[in-house]
Amino acid sequence: MLGRMPSDVLSRQALNRATLARQLLLTREKMTVPRAIEHLVGLQAQLARPPYLALWSRLQGFQRDTLTKLALKRELARGTMMRGTLHLMAAKDYLRYRGLFQPLLDAALRSVLKERATALDLPALLATAKPFLMEKPRTFEEVREHLMKHHVDGDERAMGFATRMGLPLVQVPEEGLEWGWPGNSGFTLAESWLGEKISTDDDASPLVLRYLAAFGPATVADMQSWSGIKPLKDAFEKVRGKLVEFRDEKKRVLFDLPKAPRPPEDTPAPVRFLPDFDNLILSHADRTRVVPEEHREKLSTKNLRVLNVFLVNGHVAGSWSTERKKGTVTLVCKPFEPVKKADKDALAQEGEELLRFSDPDAAKVAVTFAAQ
């Protein structure tokens, strides 16, 4: 059973550097886009733009057209996965793991809709929606209109949400768009878009190894926070013989892959800009390895949007946004704590490069720092 206490203790700083290494944030890696997305077990994609910015911060020479072309070739899939949120996945990973998340999505449906869920005839509802979505990509406004024609006394919003949670759907990319997907993307059935069946294998233990490769060393609770799936203790138990164990400073057991990178604590960490909802921020129960506890409440808005953030010495040190005025695009850094001049200079240089990537048509780019 899990629980044998290992002797090696990893400090919070050691966990920080290990996590940054796994997240490709200690140096921009020479890695293909498909390999990077597969290694990271997907990218948060609540909005269309963040995956592009996430890869720009992690890969050498990343070009946005590369990602869009892979999506159009159906090598990538944007759909509901971890924590019941949209992720951009390698198509084979979506097919392999989407079924594993269905119990989580069913629970989310009941949690959000409460008594409204019990009023739904879910099998009949999904039977109505499935052929409509298989026929061609549909926006959810179209889906709800279709459902109301067949279930005239139904709860329109509840039926739409139930369809989104109950069917394995992907958002369809379009050519010629700045970030690959329109704001009101069409959805279609994953199996018809990707041309293969969704796996029915409910064994989570292979996903444990994938999670640790991208986010380890980590506790069982950390992976549960990342995935939204509980419990996962048995899944860790199944692969325990393939893992090494450590403790953190609070004596919690950390699991890891034997050959995964665990750099020295004093390994330099460059400044980095991360997009909203980046998985680096959302994938551990204890986020203090990257988010100082005093800054945690500053990361999200009242409507639960997780902000763009920047890293200094590997830790979240502030948020950022962009402002456009005529031909000038300005990146505004809002520090959570005092930032040294050398780090400000590095952020200014990195920020200008980010704007040249995200706004290539801007006549002028600039980086400013708001008062703390």
ChimeraX attribute file (.defattr): number of C-alpha atoms within 10 A of each C-alpha:
attribute: neighborCount
match mode: 1-to-1
recipient: residues
	/A:1	9
	/A:2	11
	/A:3	8
	/A:4	8
	/A:5	13
	/A:6	15
	/A:7	11
	/A:8	11
	/A:9	17
	/A:10	20
	/A:11	14
	/A:12	16
	/A:13	18
	/A:14	20
	/A:15	24
	/A:16	25
	/A:17	27
	/A:18	25
	/A:19	27
	/A:20	25
	/A:21	23
	/A:22	21
	/A:23	20
	/A:24	20
	/A:25	24
	/A:26	22
	/A:27	17
	/A:28	16
	/A:29	17
	/A:30	13
	/A:31	16
	/A:32	13
	/A:33	17
	/A:34	18
	/A:35	11
	/A:36	20
	/A:37	19
	/A:38	20
	/A:39	18
	/A:40	22
	/A:41	23
	/A:42	26
	/A:43	24
	/A:44	28
	/A:45	23
	/A:46	19
	/A:47	16
	/A:48	21
	/A:49	18
	/A:50	21
	/A:51	25
	/A:52	23
	/A:53	20
	/A:54	22
	/A:55	24
	/A:56	21
	/A:57	22
	/A:58	22
	/A:59	19
	/A:60	14
	/A:61	13
	/A:62	21
	/A:63	14
	/A:64	19
	/A:65	16
	/A:66	13
	/A:67	20
	/A:68	22
	/A:69	16
	/A:70	17
	/A:71	23
	/A:72	15
	/A:73	11
	/A:74	17
	/A:75	15
	/A:76	26
	/A:77	28
	/A:78	28
	/A:79	25
	/A:80	27
	/A:81	26
	/A:82	24
	/A:83	19
	/A:84	20
	/A:85	14
	/A:86	21
	/A:87	25
	/A:88	27
	/A:89	26
	/A:90	27
	/A:91	21
	/A:92	17
	/A:93	19
	/A:94	27
	/A:95	22
	/A:96	17
	/A:97	21
	/A:98	22
	/A:99	19
	/A:100	22
	/A:101	21
	/A:102	21
	/A:103	15
	/A:104	19
	/A:105	25
	/A:106	14
	/A:107	12
	/A:108	17
	/A:109	21
	/A:110	14
	/A:111	11
	/A:112	12
	/A:113	16
	/A:114	11
	/A:115	10
	/A:116	13
	/A:117	18
	/A:118	10
	/A:119	12
	/A:120	15
	/A:121	12
	/A:122	15
	/A:123	10
	/A:124	11
	/A:125	19
	/A:126	19
	/A:127	12
	/A:128	17
	/A:129	22
	/A:130	18
	/A:131	12
	/A:132	18
	/A:133	22
	/A:134	17
	/A:135	11
	/A:136	14
	/A:137	20
	/A:138	20
	/A:139	15
	/A:140	19
	/A:141	13
	/A:142	15
	/A:143	23
	/A:144	20
	/A:145	14
	/A:146	17
	/A:147	21
	/A:148	17
	/A:149	10
	/A:150	13
	/A:151	16
	/A:152	11
	/A:153	8
	/A:154	16
	/A:155	16
	/A:156	18
	/A:157	14
	/A:158	18
	/A:159	25
	/A:160	23
	/A:161	16
	/A:162	22
	/A:163	24
	/A:164	21
	/A:165	22
	/A:166	19
	/A:167	20
	/A:168	23
	/A:169	26
	/A:170	27
	/A:171	24
	/A:172	25
	/A:173	25
	/A:174	17
	/A:175	14
	/A:176	10
	/A:177	11
	/A:178	15
	/A:179	21
	/A:180	22
	/A:181	21
	/A:182	16
	/A:183	9
	/A:184	11
	/A:185	18
	/A:186	22
	/A:187	24
	/A:188	24
	/A:189	24
	/A:190	26
	/A:191	15
	/A:192	15
	/A:193	18
	/A:194	19
	/A:195	11
	/A:196	12
	/A:197	11
	/A:198	19
	/A:199	15
	/A:200	13
	/A:201	11
	/A:202	14
	/A:203	13
	/A:204	17
	/A:205	18
	/A:206	13
	/A:207	19
	/A:208	22
	/A:209	21
	/A:210	16
	/A:211	22
	/A:212	23
	/A:213	23
	/A:214	23
	/A:215	26
	/A:216	30
	/A:217	29
	/A:218	25
	/A:219	24
	/A:220	22
	/A:221	19
	/A:222	22
	/A:223	25
	/A:224	19
	/A:225	18
	/A:226	19
	/A:227	22
	/A:228	21
	/A:229	20
	/A:230	13
	/A:231	11
	/A:232	17
	/A:233	16
	/A:234	15
	/A:235	17
	/A:236	23
	/A:237	14
	/A:238	15
	/A:239	13
	/A:240	19
	/A:241	8
	/A:242	13
	/A:243	16
	/A:244	14
	/A:245	21
	/A:246	19
	/A:247	20
	/A:248	18
	/A:249	10
	/A:250	10
	/A:251	13
	/A:252	16
	/A:253	21
	/A:254	25
	/A:255	23
	/A:256	24
	/A:257	18
	/A:258	12
	/A:259	9
	/A:260	15
	/A:261	17
	/A:262	20
	/A:263	17
	/A:264	12
	/A:265	15
	/A:266	10
	/A:267	15
	/A:268	13
	/A:269	18
	/A:270	17
	/A:271	24
	/A:272	24
	/A:273	25
	/A:274	26
	/A:275	25
	/A:276	26
	/A:277	24
	/A:278	21
	/A:279	21
	/A:280	24
	/A:281	21
	/A:282	17
	/A:283	23
	/A:284	23
	/A:285	15
	/A:286	15
	/A:287	16
	/A:288	19
	/A:289	23
	/A:290	24
	/A:291	20
	/A:292	12
	/A:293	12
	/A:294	10
	/A:295	14
	/A:296	14
	/A:297	9
	/A:298	13
	/A:299	20
	/A:300	15
	/A:301	10
	/A:302	6
	/A:303	6
	/A:304	9
	/A:305	12
	/A:306	18
	/A:307	20
	/A:308	19
	/A:309	24
	/A:310	22
	/A:311	21
	/A:312	19
	/A:313	18
	/A:314	23
	/A:315	21
	/A:316	26
	/A:317	22
	/A:318	23
	/A:319	23
	/A:320	22
	/A:321	14
	/A:322	13
	/A:323	10
	/A:324	12
	/A:325	8
	/A:326	8
	/A:327	10
	/A:328	14
	/A:329	22
	/A:330	19
	/A:331	20
	/A:332	18
	/A:333	26
	/A:334	18
	/A:335	19
	/A:336	16
	/A:337	12
	/A:338	11
	/A:339	16
	/A:340	10
	/A:341	9
	/A:342	9
	/A:343	15
	/A:344	19
	/A:345	13
	/A:346	15
	/A:347	24
	/A:348	20
	/A:349	14
	/A:350	18
	/A:351	25
	/A:352	18
	/A:353	16
	/A:354	19
	/A:355	20
	/A:356	16
	/A:357	16
	/A:358	18
	/A:359	16
	/A:360	12
	/A:361	12
	/A:362	16
	/A:363	11
	/A:364	15
	/A:365	19
	/A:366	17
	/A:367	20
	/A:368	16
	/A:369	15
	/A:370	9
	/A:371	9
	/A:372	11
